[in-house]
């Protein structure tokens, strides 16, 4: 018996990813995690909005209008991603001293900035400003590309620091902050690996015929699908991690003398116990 599916791998991955984002949002809201991780929740919400917009609007509007919409969404998404970096860093290293914060921030930004500056070509100012109607779009596209690279490098750096030093400064093993940062770092590593591999292939591949071009495009699609699979696995990781309470949260919610029971609003008291030592998220993309 042969089964005939009318859905491509890209369509299946899009559907699973969108469903995964919605399930993660349900867990964030239903398990009272959204209040603790406000910008992370905003980033997941905005990612779902971008996926939905790409499905509903792509190819159904004038190219210039759709470009403007998608670039605005991309820029806002990157701004939110930067705020997620700040939020995760504050929660992971809430007990670090002021000097440690300043020194660590300068080191991370210096490394990430240097990688962003050296990785990939930068268009000349003359090219960016050529044509009054397109110059704004070029600037928006450049910001989205470079900000995406910058935040990915910052997520990777933050993931390394949280794994090595998180337990010392407040993001212990299996804490929600640590698990979220590990997921962000893993997704960023996969994205940058795909970007680097494809860049090398594009630079060293010579197209001689239409079949060569088709082969290269198919190869690109496979790499991007592999990256989407990693992101889908990351969504599953976050969903499972945030569904369960952090280790020790029940103990924090119990009375100090170990006697008696909490009869009123146990869930609220448990959440307050987890959040009591954490610093608030900054008030404000991607």
Backbone torsions as a table, in degrees:
resi	resn	phi	psi	omega
1	UNK	NA	133.3	-179.0
2	UNK	-112.7	132.9	178.6
3	UNK	-102.8	138.5	-178.0
4	UNK	-113.3	110.1	179.2
5	UNK	-102.4	133.7	179.8
6	UNK	-92.9	8.1	-177.1
7	UNK	-108.6	136.2	177.2
8	UNK	-83.6	169.4	178.4
9	UNK	-61.9	-37.3	179.4
10	UNK	-63.7	-42.7	179.3
11	UNK	-65.7	-39.8	178.8
12	UNK	-64.9	-43.7	179.1
13	UNK	-65.4	-38.0	177.5
14	UNK	-61.3	-45.4	-178.4
15	UNK	-63.6	-45.2	-179.6
16	UNK	-65.9	-39.2	179.8
17	UNK	-66.6	-43.8	179.0
18	UNK	-62.7	-43.2	177.2
19	UNK	-63.6	-39.5	178.7
20	UNK	-63.4	-39.0	177.1
21	UNK	-63.4	-42.8	179.7
22	UNK	-65.0	-42.5	178.6
23	UNK	-63.3	-41.4	178.4
24	UNK	-62.8	-40.1	177.3
25	UNK	-63.2	-39.5	177.7
26	UNK	-61.5	-42.1	178.8
27	UNK	-65.9	-43.6	179.8
28	UNK	-59.7	-42.0	-178.6
29	UNK	-80.3	-44.2	-176.0
30	UNK	-69.9	-32.2	-179.7
31	UNK	-97.6	12.3	175.5
32	UNK	60.7	37.9	176.0
33	UNK	-94.8	-21.8	-175.9
34	UNK	-62.2	-34.6	-179.9
35	UNK	-66.2	-32.5	-179.7
36	UNK	-80.5	-37.3	-176.6
37	UNK	-118.6	72.5	-171.9
38	UNK	-67.6	-46.2	-177.1
39	UNK	-76.4	-30.1	173.8
40	UNK	-64.9	-42.4	176.3
41	UNK	-62.8	-41.3	178.3
42	UNK	-62.9	-38.0	-179.9
43	UNK	-66.9	-39.4	177.6
44	UNK	-66.7	-41.4	177.6
45	UNK	-61.7	-42.8	-178.0
46	UNK	-71.2	-33.3	175.9
47	UNK	-63.4	-42.3	177.1
48	UNK	-63.0	-39.3	178.2
49	UNK	-64.2	-41.2	178.8
50	UNK	-65.6	-41.0	177.6
51	UNK	-62.9	-43.2	180.0
52	UNK	-65.6	-40.8	179.3
53	UNK	-65.3	-38.3	179.2
54	UNK	-63.9	-34.4	-179.8
55	UNK	-77.4	-37.0	-174.1
56	UNK	-86.8	-30.4	-171.0
57	UNK	-106.3	-25.5	-174.4
58	UNK	-64.5	128.1	179.1
59	UNK	79.0	1.1	-178.6
60	UNK	-113.8	4.8	179.9
61	UNK	-134.2	168.4	175.8
62	UNK	-60.3	140.3	-176.4
63	UNK	-54.3	-40.9	-178.8
64	UNK	-65.6	-42.3	-179.5
65	UNK	-66.9	-45.2	179.5
66	UNK	-64.3	-36.6	177.0
67	UNK	-62.5	-43.4	179.0
68	UNK	-61.8	-44.6	-178.5
69	UNK	-63.6	-48.1	-176.3
70	UNK	-69.6	-32.6	177.6
71	UNK	-71.2	-37.4	175.6
72	UNK	-62.6	-45.0	177.9
73	UNK	-61.6	-40.2	179.7
74	UNK	-65.4	-42.5	-179.3
75	UNK	-65.4	-44.8	178.6
76	UNK	-62.8	-39.0	178.7
77	UNK	-61.1	-40.1	-180.0
78	UNK	-70.2	-35.0	176.2
79	UNK	-63.1	-44.0	178.1
80	UNK	-63.0	-39.6	179.3
81	UNK	-60.9	-38.7	176.9
82	UNK	-63.4	-39.2	177.4
83	UNK	-67.6	-31.3	175.0
84	UNK	-64.6	-39.3	176.9
85	UNK	-57.9	-46.7	-179.9
86	UNK	-63.6	-44.6	-179.3
87	UNK	-61.0	-46.6	-178.9
88	UNK	-67.0	-39.3	179.3
89	UNK	-64.8	-40.8	-179.8
90	UNK	-65.2	-38.0	-179.6
91	UNK	-76.3	-35.0	-178.1
92	UNK	-72.9	-33.2	-175.0
93	UNK	-124.9	45.0	-176.8
94	UNK	-68.3	-22.2	-179.5
95	UNK	-96.7	3.0	179.9
96	UNK	-72.0	149.3	179.0
97	UNK	-75.4	169.7	-177.9
98	UNK	-63.1	-43.4	179.7
99	UNK	-63.5	-39.6	177.2
100	UNK	-63.8	-40.1	178.3
101	UNK	-62.0	-47.8	-177.9
102	UNK	-64.2	-47.1	-179.5
103	UNK	-64.1	-45.6	179.4
104	UNK	-63.7	-41.2	179.4
105	UNK	-62.9	-43.6	-179.7
106	UNK	-64.1	-41.2	-179.8
107	UNK	-65.4	-47.3	-178.7
108	UNK	-62.7	-45.0	-179.1
109	UNK	-66.7	-36.3	179.2
110	UNK	-64.8	-46.8	180.0
111	UNK	-64.8	-48.0	-178.7
112	UNK	-64.7	-39.7	178.5
113	UNK	-65.0	-40.1	179.0
114	UNK	-65.1	-41.5	178.3
115	UNK	-65.1	-41.8	179.1
116	UNK	-63.4	-39.5	-178.8
117	UNK	-70.1	-34.1	-175.3
118	UNK	-89.5	-23.2	-174.3
119	UNK	-88.2	115.5	176.0
120	UNK	86.7	154.8	-178.9
121	UNK	-75.5	152.7	173.6
122	UNK	-111.3	126.4	178.8
123	UNK	-68.8	151.0	177.8
124	UNK	-69.8	157.3	179.3
125	UNK	-62.6	-34.6	178.8
126	UNK	-64.6	-40.3	178.0
127	UNK	-67.4	-39.2	-179.4
128	UNK	-64.3	-39.1	-174.1
129	UNK	-92.6	1.9	179.7
130	UNK	-69.8	121.9	-179.7
131	UNK	83.1	111.9	-175.0
132	UNK	-63.2	-33.1	-177.2
133	UNK	-75.9	-29.8	-175.2
134	UNK	-98.8	-13.8	-176.2
135	UNK	-62.8	-40.4	179.9
136	UNK	-64.3	-40.1	178.7
137	UNK	-65.7	-38.9	178.7
138	UNK	-64.5	-41.8	178.6
139	UNK	-64.2	-41.0	178.1
140	UNK	-64.3	-40.4	178.9
141	UNK	-67.0	-41.2	178.5
142	UNK	-63.0	-42.8	178.7
143	UNK	-61.9	-44.4	-179.3
144	UNK	-61.6	-42.6	-177.8
145	UNK	-68.3	-48.3	-176.4
146	UNK	-73.5	-36.4	177.7
147	UNK	-67.5	-35.5	176.9
148	UNK	-63.5	-43.5	177.9
149	UNK	-64.2	-43.0	-179.3
150	UNK	-61.4	-48.1	-178.6
151	UNK	-66.9	-35.4	177.0
152	UNK	-61.9	-44.9	178.8
153	UNK	-64.3	-40.7	178.5
154	UNK	-63.7	-39.5	177.7
155	UNK	-63.4	-40.7	179.2
156	UNK	-65.0	-45.8	178.4
157	UNK	-61.3	-44.2	-179.6
158	UNK	-64.1	-37.7	177.9
159	UNK	-62.1	-42.5	178.5
160	UNK	-62.7	-44.1	-179.1
161	UNK	-65.9	-40.3	-179.0
162	UNK	-65.4	-41.3	179.0
163	UNK	-65.6	-39.8	-176.0
164	UNK	-82.0	-39.7	-171.2
165	UNK	-122.0	-3.2	-173.4
166	UNK	-60.4	-39.5	-178.1
167	UNK	-63.0	-31.3	-178.7
168	UNK	-73.5	-30.6	-172.8
169	UNK	-111.3	4.9	173.0
170	UNK	126.1	-4.7	178.1
171	UNK	-113.9	72.9	-174.1
172	UNK	-70.7	179.7	-177.2
173	UNK	-61.6	131.5	178.5
174	UNK	67.8	14.0	171.8
175	UNK	-71.5	154.6	-178.8
176	UNK	-60.9	-39.4	179.3
177	UNK	-61.2	-46.6	179.9
178	UNK	-62.3	-43.4	-177.4
179	UNK	-68.0	-36.6	176.9
180	UNK	-65.9	-44.6	-178.6
181	UNK	-65.7	-38.2	177.0
182	UNK	-61.2	-42.0	177.1
183	UNK	-63.7	-43.9	178.3
184	UNK	-62.2	-42.0	179.9
185	UNK	-66.2	-41.7	179.7
186	UNK	-63.9	-45.7	178.2
187	UNK	-62.3	-37.7	179.5
188	UNK	-68.4	-40.3	178.0
189	UNK	-61.5	-45.4	179.3
190	UNK	-61.7	-42.4	-179.2
191	UNK	-64.4	-44.1	-179.6
192	UNK	-71.1	-32.6	176.6
193	UNK	-64.9	-44.4	177.1
194	UNK	-62.8	-41.6	179.8
195	UNK	-63.3	-43.1	-179.3
196	UNK	-67.6	-43.6	-179.7
197	UNK	-63.8	-44.5	-179.5
198	UNK	-66.5	-36.2	177.7
199	UNK	-62.1	-41.5	178.5
200	UNK	-66.9	-40.4	179.0
201	UNK	-63.9	-44.4	-178.3
202	UNK	-64.3	-35.0	-177.4
203	UNK	-76.9	-25.6	-173.9
204	UNK	-114.6	15.7	179.3
205	UNK	-111.3	131.1	177.7
206	UNK	-109.7	127.0	-178.4
207	UNK	-90.9	121.8	178.7
208	UNK	-109.0	-22.3	-176.5
209	UNK	-152.0	173.3	178.5
210	UNK	-64.7	-33.9	178.6
211	UNK	-66.3	-36.5	175.8
212	UNK	-63.9	-42.4	179.7
213	UNK	-63.1	-43.5	179.3
214	UNK	-62.8	-41.0	179.1
215	UNK	-62.2	-43.8	-179.4
216	UNK	-65.1	-41.6	179.4
217	UNK	-65.2	-38.5	176.8
218	UNK	-64.9	-37.7	177.8
219	UNK	-65.1	-40.7	176.8
220	UNK	-61.1	-42.8	178.7
221	UNK	-61.1	-38.5	179.3
222	UNK	-66.2	-40.5	177.7
223	UNK	-63.0	-45.4	-179.8
224	UNK	-65.2	-37.6	176.9
225	UNK	-64.9	-38.4	177.2
226	UNK	-62.0	-40.3	176.9
227	UNK	-63.6	-39.3	178.1
228	UNK	-65.9	-34.3	177.1
229	UNK	-64.4	-41.2	178.2
230	UNK	-63.3	-42.2	179.4
231	UNK	-65.2	-37.9	177.6
232	UNK	-63.4	-42.0	176.1
233	UNK	-63.6	-35.5	177.2
234	UNK	-64.7	-40.7	176.6
235	UNK	-60.1	-41.6	177.6
236	UNK	-63.9	-41.0	177.5
237	UNK	-59.0	-48.3	179.4
238	UNK	-63.2	-41.8	-177.8
239	UNK	-61.4	-46.7	179.5
240	UNK	-66.8	-43.1	-177.0
241	UNK	-64.2	-42.1	-176.4
242	UNK	-81.8	-14.3	176.6
243	UNK	-69.7	-39.2	-178.5
244	UNK	-88.9	150.3	176.2
245	UNK	-72.7	158.2	177.1
246	UNK	-68.2	149.6	176.5
247	UNK	-59.1	132.0	178.7
248	UNK	89.2	-4.0	-178.1
249	UNK	-66.9	-35.0	178.5
250	UNK	-67.3	-36.1	179.7
251	UNK	-68.2	-35.9	179.1
252	UNK	-67.0	-29.2	-178.1
253	UNK	-81.5	-13.1	-178.0
254	UNK	-83.4	159.2	179.0
255	UNK	-60.2	153.5	-175.6
256	UNK	-66.0	-33.6	-177.4
257	UNK	-84.6	-2.1	176.0
258	UNK	80.2	-0.5	179.5
259	UNK	-109.6	158.4	178.6
260	UNK	84.2	173.0	-179.8
261	UNK	-135.1	153.2	177.8
262	UNK	-88.5	111.5	-175.6
263	UNK	-99.8	-16.8	-176.0
264	UNK	-120.0	127.9	174.3
265	UNK	50.7	59.9	-178.6
266	UNK	-66.4	-38.0	-177.5
267	UNK	-65.5	-40.9	-179.3
268	UNK	-66.4	-42.6	179.8
269	UNK	-65.3	-36.5	178.3
270	UNK	-64.0	-41.9	179.5
271	UNK	-65.3	-39.9	179.6
272	UNK	-65.9	-34.7	180.0
273	UNK	-65.4	-37.8	179.0
274	UNK	-69.1	-40.6	-173.1
275	UNK	-85.7	-12.8	-171.2
276	UNK	-61.6	-36.7	-178.3
277	UNK	-88.8	-7.2	-175.1
278	UNK	-87.8	143.7	176.7
279	UNK	-77.6	149.8	-177.2
280	UNK	-69.4	152.8	176.9
281	UNK	-69.6	150.2	-179.3
282	UNK	-66.7	145.3	176.1
283	UNK	-81.3	124.3	179.6
284	UNK	-73.1	NA	NA
285	UNK	NA	NA	NA
286	UNK	NA	NA	NA
